[in-house]
């Protein structure tokens, strides 16, 4: 019985994390200037892959110049959750 309660707790936690990630959006900044806005997780990963390919082909944009803002929807308003440098 105890292990069943732990399993249910883990399932609820995973569902909450999944729901939260579905409500996240991403902004990408280069040298402080926003170059992409309100991307879904899939769009974000695609853009970051494109930027990395561009860097290896042309030398720009430099990875040190890129920042990511993670936004979280709260009552239909997007608020910055965290900034990743």
C-alpha positions as CSV (number, residue, x, y, z in Angstrom):
1,X,0.0,0.0,0.0
2,X,2.8,2.4,0.9
3,X,4.6,1.9,-2.5
4,X,1.2,2.5,-4.3
5,X,0.9,5.9,-2.6
6,X,4.4,6.8,-3.6
7,X,3.7,5.8,-7.2
8,X,0.5,7.9,-7.3
9,X,2.5,10.8,-5.8
10,X,5.1,10.5,-8.5
11,X,2.5,10.4,-11.2
12,X,0.8,13.5,-9.9
13,X,4.2,15.3,-9.8
14,X,5.0,14.3,-13.4
15,X,1.5,15.5,-14.6
16,X,2.1,18.8,-12.8
17,X,5.5,19.2,-14.4
18,X,4.1,18.3,-17.8
19,X,1.3,20.8,-17.4
20,X,3.7,23.5,-16.3
21,X,6.0,22.9,-19.3
22,X,3.0,23.1,-21.6
23,X,2.4,26.6,-20.2
24,X,5.9,27.7,-20.7
25,X,7.2,29.9,-23.5
26,X,10.7,30.9,-24.4
27,X,12.3,34.1,-25.6
28,X,15.8,34.1,-27.1
29,X,18.0,37.2,-26.8
30,X,21.2,38.0,-28.6
31,X,23.3,40.7,-27.0
32,X,20.3,41.8,-24.9
33,X,18.0,42.2,-28.0
34,X,15.1,39.8,-28.3
35,X,15.4,37.9,-31.6
36,X,12.7,35.3,-30.9
37,X,9.6,35.6,-28.8
38,X,7.0,33.3,-27.2
39,X,8.4,30.0,-28.6
40,X,7.0,26.7,-27.5
41,X,9.5,24.1,-26.2
42,X,9.6,22.4,-29.6
43,X,10.1,25.7,-31.5
44,X,12.8,26.7,-29.0
45,X,14.8,23.6,-29.5
46,X,14.5,23.9,-33.3
47,X,15.7,27.5,-33.2
48,X,18.6,26.7,-30.9
49,X,19.6,23.9,-33.2
50,X,19.5,26.3,-36.2
51,X,21.5,28.8,-34.3
52,X,24.2,26.3,-33.3
53,X,24.5,25.1,-37.0
54,X,24.8,28.8,-38.0
55,X,27.5,29.3,-35.4
56,X,29.6,26.4,-36.7
57,X,29.1,27.5,-40.3
58,X,29.7,31.3,-39.9
59,X,31.0,31.9,-36.4
60,X,27.9,33.9,-35.4
61,X,26.0,34.2,-33.2
62,X,28.5,33.6,-30.4
63,X,27.0,31.3,-27.7
64,X,28.1,33.8,-25.0
65,X,25.9,36.4,-26.6
66,X,22.7,34.3,-26.3
67,X,20.3,34.3,-23.4
68,X,17.0,32.5,-22.8
69,X,14.0,33.9,-20.9
70,X,11.5,31.3,-19.7
71,X,8.0,32.6,-19.4
72,X,5.2,31.0,-17.4
73,X,1.5,31.7,-18.0
74,X,-0.3,32.9,-14.9
75,X,-4.0,33.9,-15.3
76,X,-3.6,34.4,-19.1
77,X,-0.6,36.7,-18.5
78,X,2.9,35.7,-19.5
79,X,5.4,36.4,-16.7
80,X,9.2,35.8,-16.7
81,X,9.9,32.7,-14.7
82,X,13.7,32.7,-15.0
83,X,16.5,34.0,-17.2
84,X,19.2,31.6,-18.4
85,X,22.5,32.9,-19.6
